[in-house]
Amino acid sequence: MLVSYQWVKEYFPNLAVSAEELGERITRGGIEIEGVEHLDAELSGIVVGEVLTCEKHPNADTLNKCTVGVGEAEPVQIICGAPNVAAGQKVVVARVGAKLPGGIKIKRAKLRGEVSEGMICSLQELGFEGKTIPKAVADGIFVLPEEVVVGSDASELLGLDDAILDMAITPNRADALSMIGVAYEVGAIVDQKPELKAIPAPETQGDVTDYVAVRVQDTDTTPFYGMQVIKDVTIGTSPLWLQTKLMKAGIRPHNNVVDITNYICLKYGQPLHAFDYARIGSKEIVVRLATDGEEIVTLDGETRKLSAGHTIITNGSAPIAIAGVMGGESSEVIETTTTVALEGAIFASSYVGKASRELNLRTEASIRYDKGSDAWKVEQALQHGAALIAELTGGTLVGGVASVDNREKVANKIETTLTRINRVLGTEISDAEIVSIFAKLQFDLEVSGDELAITVPSRRWDITIEADIFEEVARIYGYDKIPSTLPISISAGHLTTEQAARRTIRRYLEGAGLNQALTYSLTSKEAATQLALSTETAVALSMPMSEEHSHLRTSIVPQLLKAASYNVARNNNSVALYELGTVFYATEGDNLPRETEHLAGLITGNWQENDWQKQVKKVDFFVLKGIIEGVVTKLGLTDQLEWKQAEKQDLHPGRTASIWLADKEIGYVAQVHPSLAAELDLKETYVFELSAAELLAAPKTAVTYHTIPRYPAMTRDIALLVNKEVSQAALENEIKSQAGKLLHNIQLFDIFEGEKLGADKKSMAYTLTFLDPERTLTDEEVTKANQAIVSALESKFDAVIR
């Protein structure tokens, strides 16, 4: 919430702290101030001017030559390009030497041969955001009211001599979503009582019962609904003070009636809604639940399809507003409106929040209803809003309020003790100081010896239990004053098994030359399921920021491919990345998505660069396969690992392998299909992705250590001619099964294919190492084991020993 420092000072005329100091003290009190912006930090030399004459520039069709009075003996000539500039207007003028936001300094200049001694300013040029500026002057200059004094300080007139505190409101402090709530918070911090002015009480005519009757069908949805009527109104522009208050709070002014409802919402945290009484279509207001498929065109011009869980305001039959979210276009206040029906209500937050989310419609009203509001201030806010409408539109307030009240008055009384407060907080705050803290908060307090009974006002509906009282004492006393202590018993911390395994994975991959990447979990609909390990449904966001970020990812690899493409486009051609992160799968109904942890990696470019000792080595399938084997070995899972040839969309059909762990498929390693790589401007690129959850959960083989063998090993080389479809893994497994316990190691050192061998043949050569740690082997033993291997290979694979 954007909080005006000047507005705060209206409640504290004697406030002596600066905006920065106030922001710091509020932050220390538990509500973070994300920043303090002085609106006039880059602004000087702007005054009120009056356009005396205005004529077309002789040498430019889009420019106007104006004579402007600025409160001095002689007027100045200013060339202005605004389409709405005209003689007789009071405007904001930046004199020669003035400074504007963005480092702009106004200088005397010649525009198409005519001298310009200043600038007639638009609101954007004065630092207001475009989205907060009235649409009528969005493309031109801002015209000031007639009564302003020529030559006076325009920054003060527009409220730019102010500082804006950007307040980050947490869900438990929704009371601070109103200026009165902020005033009570500031009062507690600076130990001053806010000065709240009395609500004006204009004269009334007639009785509201002659205009409207209110009925609530579902009392659970609407604890209170009230309506007042103001007749003979004139719709027009709001006074300058109201417009500037709204713009500084980030709200665009519309007209005097709508602006008053927004002002009351800011002041009280209580949304109001204004209907054109003549366009409601009946004298009855019925609040009910919508029926499935019922439709309403809202104020933004969109047709909304409603469901049975949405509370609506009707004229007895047709919906005219979505309760607590947005009004309907059919009853909107327009320029010809003469009678206003003003709604002030309390709607159940569960119903408003559900409607807001399902309709993808988040408004200032729905935010406040969703977080909660003071159920006992609605009548005050409604009364104030109606009185202001009567005052600023020249209308007449109709007497009485048409209302239905289903509220249950509950005294929020919490009991504790002085001793318990200090014991829980670890402090030694005196009894008098604790009593003083509740006085600052303006909580009613009854003290009986050590016992306290605190009556919490309705404006602090977040305080419900004893722990909340402890928090209030702590933050007003000062979190920085609470002493730091060490636990009585201190034990050494340690990593869990999973934490240690994650650290092992990261250290190994970084040691192997891969850099850790942190990519976005949100992606497009097309990329959401690309290269995923599972065929489960991706999660679609109900309110995405953009189409590119509309779904939660089910695979990490597409994001790594984007990162690699980004790097290569900037001449970083050798990229090696990994990410240990989360992917998401949709679940049935409204249940939260299922999250699971994945490990993914990518390499492209050169694995080894050229220098005087080494030659260039490009990345290939086996580099990445070896890295994965290294990770698995580090985790103690080598015996469970298995590779199988596979095919997967967007991956190379001949260079893709599935990764299996203990007979369960957990991932893949592959070359990216050349067509996909070409789309991303990548050369040969290899990726892997596997379920980190399965890796971390798998039973690990304990690390065992052996003494260095005292006895020599014996080696035999064996070269086999086999059919091309025979896999290396099948040959290796057969060799291991036949060699017995004497086989210490097996190493493939050559693969050869050529015309001399035959088109469907290949030669594979292995070095077999035999060893017995307890004795020296004999030639006969090794030869026997070698012959057993040869016989098995000849029999099972039709292998020919070369």
Summary of the structure (lengths in Angstrom):
residues: 802
radius of gyration: 38.0
end to end distance: 81.3
largest distance: 121.3
contacts: 2524
relative contact order: 0.06
helix: 31%
strand: 30%
